[in-house]
């Protein structure tokens, strides 16, 4: 943005947040990834079983911390 000369100096805003996933929620999420969707069914099923078993061993849920970044600038 700065290099164009067409905007005011940008401001960066950051928010940190967490989300808890159960085993089922995480496995559903994995199925939305194209690299998992394109696996042959036997491989995909084995992957989901292994990931599900690992989450279940950890108590059936886990939390991930995310960061959301927003860059704002005004056009000159």
Helices and strands as residue ranges (DSSP letters): G 2-4, E 11-22, H 23-30, H 34-37, H 41-57, E 61-72
